[in-house]
Amino acid sequence: MRPVRASAEMERTRVAATSHEVVAQPSVRWTLDNVVEDVLMEDCGGLSDMGLHDFLMEHFEEDFGTVDVSMCAFIHNPGACIGDDRSREEVTGLEPYKELLGKYELYKTMREGVDSLHDMRIFSLRHWESVAAANEVEGIDDSLRGKLNAALLIARRNEERMMVGNASSGVEIDGGYDAVVNARWSYVVRSDEYGGGTLGMGVLGVVPREQVHLWSEAQANVIPDPWKPWEGDVVSGVSGKLVMAVLSSQKGWPYMLFSADDVRKERVQSLTEYNAVCDAYIRKEDLRVWHIVKKNIDEWSSGVGIFLPFLLIGTRGIGKSCGTGSLLLYQLLHSPLERLEVVAYFVSGRAYIFHRKERRVVYYRKQSAAVGKIKGMTRRGICGYIIFDIGKESIGAGDLVGRWGIILISSPNEKKFQKIIPQRPHALQIYICCYEDVELKAALVWERHWQLEKKLIKLEDVNLENDWKVLKERIGMIGPLPRYVLANKSAYEKRLKDVKSALGLISHDIDRYSELLCNPHKWHENGTTHKLMKVTRRRVHGKLMCWDEPISTYVWKELQRRAFTAPLTEDVIRRVLFSEQAQSD
C-alpha cells in the first residue's frame, strides 16, 4: 500500500468542508437580475480547476505515470487515465475521492439543469420568476427547482428591502414607450416570384410611418378548415399573399419584461439559433382578436355601448402573450381616441402602465400597486384599457376596475376559469387557433432572412427545405406550438417525452379514450392533457363553438391505437369508428 499523505483528522475536516459546500444555503446577495447559471453553479466552484496530478501528489506523492488531465476528465473515465487496476482502485477508494465524486455528480446535475433552462429561454431569476408564476416549467429536477426558488425568495426580499417606504411607486422604463409605439412592421409573403430553396416565401419591409396593410375583418373571421390548408391571403397594398406580419421593438415587449438587452447577451437556444426576443409574430388569428376588441371600443366611444370584458383562450405555447398581447398593446397605443388615455399591461405578477399623453411607461413590481394607481386615475375621470395576462401570481380579476376595457389572456385551464368567471361572469370568450403549417414556415423564412441580413450566417449554409423537414416532423409529433417546435433539439425532445408521459398517464379505459376522441366540444384540460389536446374553433349547425381535438397526428394515432387495445363495448366501438374525425380520415 502506498503512503497516504493526509491524516484521518485532515480527511474528516476536508470531508466536512466539502459536505458543507454541497448543502450550503443560497447566497444572500441574489437579485432578480442574477443569471440562473450563477445560482445553480454556486456550490460547484473549483472542480474544473483541479488537475489529476495535483490530487495524486497531495494524497500519494506520485503521479503513477499518468497524463495530467482535469479531475472532471478522470472521474468521467478513470480507466483511461490509470491503466493499472490496483493503483486505480486505491485512488478511487480514497474517501476524499468519493467526496469529490459526489461533488462532480452535483456539478453534472446543475450543468444539465442550466442547459435545460437555457433551452427554455430562462436565463435569469427574473425569467424564472415569470415562467414559474405562469406554471409553465415542467421536467425540472426538484433539487434545481428548490435551489432556484430559494434564491428567488432571497432576491424578492432584497428587492422589497430596497422598495421599503416606496412600495406604491413605479419605475419609469427609459425608452420603453417609444420602443413599442415605433415598433417596425414587416411582412412574410408567398409568391411565385420567390425561387427554389425559399419555401416560396420572402420578407418585405414596411417603411416607417407608411400605412400598414393587414388582413380585413372578413378575412380574419374565416374559420380554419383542417382539410383545406390555408396558404395566405391577398391583401391590398401587399405584394404577394400575406402569411404573417412581424412587429419588432428595440427593447422587446412586456411579456418578456422588456428584457431584450439581457437576452441578447445570452446564447440563443432555438432551431435556427435566431434571437427573436424583439419580434412579435403577428398572425391572422391575432388580428381577429384586435378586430373584436376595436369594435367594442368604437361602440363605447360613440356612446352606443359600454366596455365589455373579454377572455381570450388558446392552447398553451402558441404565442398568445407574444403575438396577441403585443399586437393589442401596439394598436391601443396607436388608437386615435384621445379619451383612451392609458393602457395597462399585467403580466407575471407585475404591471406596466403606458401613459399616452406623456409618452412614458411605468413599471410596477407589484400588480396591487398598479391597481391602486388605476383606481386613482378612474376617480379623476381618466379612461383606459387593460391587457391582463393571467399567471399563477396574478391578482384576482375582481380587483381590477370595472369601468375600463379589459381583455384577459389564458390557456384553457379550469382552475383559472374557476377563479376568473365568478369575478367576470359576463366576460365574452374569444377562442384563438393554433398555428397553420404555412405560418411556421413563415417563421423559418423570417429567421433565416434576418440571420443573412445581419451576416450571422452565410447563404451557402441556409437550407430552408431541410429546416422545414425537421419542423414538419416535430409538428407531427407534438403539435403546431412555436414555443416547442421552434426550440432547439433538447427542448423539443423534452416536450416529446412529456407528451409520451401524458399519454401514459391516461387511464386505459375505453370510455376515457372515447371522451377524448369523440367529444371535441368539451375541454379536457386536467394538468396533463394540455400536452395532448388543442383548442380551435368550428362552426357547428351555424353556431361558433370551441373545439378540443388531439394536438398532433402522433397523439391522434396513439389515442386510436390505445382505444382499440382497451376493453371494448359495442356502443363505444360504434362511437369511435363513426366519429366526425374518423369519417373525415
Helices and strands as residue ranges (DSSP letters): H 8-22, H 36-40, G 42-44, H 52-60, H 71-76, H 78-81, H 85-92, H 95-119, H 125-133, H 142-163, E 171-172, H 176-181, E 184-190, E 201-205, H 217-220, E 233-234, E 241-248, G 254-256, H 260-264, E 279-282, H 284-302, E 310-314, I 320-325, H 326-333, E 340-347, E 350-355, E 360-364, H 367-379, E 383-389, G 397-399, E 405-410, H 414-420, E 428-432, H 437-453, G 459-461, H 464-478, H 482-485, H 489-505, H 510-518, G 529-531, E 533-540, E 543-550, H 553-565, H 570-577, H 580-584
